[in-house]
């Protein structure tokens, strides 16, 4: 299966657009779970005891811009080369079309990073399914909206690169069940249905949890990991953590992305490479209380 998100921050870098981008992971999860159930049901009808698992072999967040804007070119700093974008969004483009096109040189943003983390969590939650998501390939690895932007003057590790680093190198390998009781908001969650580079989006009112979590253990069971996404653009959220009824107390190591970054659409460049990057700190949990910073993803790690 293929699925994409749709972002319009190039013309609307607003709080509302940030909310729309990060909330699209909820739609992705609905797609995964629905497809998983369909495959399992088809296997049952045909007596298949080992059904195929899901290959989510193309996904990313598409950045859309007006067709009237000049075509984007790769910029020396790892993003988009300077161009004139002063024209109205509804003006016809070079070929006379009106509408939207994908910008394939637009650098990945902090908002994209939180969307990515949400997609990872959605994939994690299929682990107990009879038909889980077994493979997931982002588009792309190098250049064209990729994890790495390569230019003559150097290389940029994008905001989404650090999400892969976080979950690959600072998270466990054994999935654990996690439950959250906390605040949610009702948002018009965007369903991207574009083909051929044209934006076709449907908004569906959906309840979106502000805290999204995924829990794991290390292979030997000696360590626990809790990934916490705070989707709120401007509110820190305090949570009380417990494992099987026992409060988590004492020292934990926290690796985070977005903590302290003010721009919701911040990007990395060759000159300023670590605006959106992994930060590590130690926290002493008192009564299980942990404050998840606004617009961030954090992985807590502690010894059992």
Buried (B, 14 or more C-beta within 10 A) or exposed (E): EEBBBBBBBBBEBBEEBBBBBBBBBBBBBBBBBEBBEEBBEEBEEEEEEEBEBBEBEBBBBBBBBBBBBEEBEBBBBBBBEEEEBEEEBEEEBEEEEEBBBBBBBBBBBBBBBBBBBBBBBBBBBBBEBBBBBEEBEBBBEEBEBBBBBEBEEBEBBBBBBBBBBBBEEBBBEBBBEBEEEBEEEEBBBBBBEBEEBBBEBEEEEBEBBBBBBBBBBBEEEEBBBBBBBBBBBEEEBEBEBEBEEEBBBEEBBBBBBBBEBEEBBBBBBBEEBEBBBBBEEEBEBEEBBBEBBBBBBBBBBBEE
